[in-house]
């Protein structure tokens, strides 16, 4: 969607999408995880937890290998 098209224009950024696995964008930065929704009422869930961030990173590394550009 629009979020994907905007981000893929940023230099030094690699973007892939797998719509079937997660309908919401997820950003992982260190020990922080952000989960977004872009509906009628956009919202963001912020989690600061090392174990949860590591879990999302592991999940991300696994699906990155199968995602399409």
PELIN-V519673 format. One line per field, one symbol per residue. phi: phi as a letter, one per 30 degrees, with the letter a starting at -180 (. if undefined). psi: psi as a letter, one per 20 degrees, with the letter a starting at -180 (. if undefined). burial: b if it has 16 or more other C-alpha atoms within 10 Angstrom, else e. Layout:
phi: ???
psi: ???
burial: ???
//
This chain:
phi: .deddddddddibcbbbbddcbdcdbcbbiccbcccbbcdbeabccbcaeddddddddeeeddedcdcd
psi: bggghghiipqkppprpnhhhoipqpppocjqpppqqlbhnqrppppnpgggghghgggghghhhiqq.
burial: eeeeeeeeeeeeeeeebeeeeeeeeebbeeebbbebeeeeeeeeeeeeeeeebbebbeeeeeeeeeeee
//
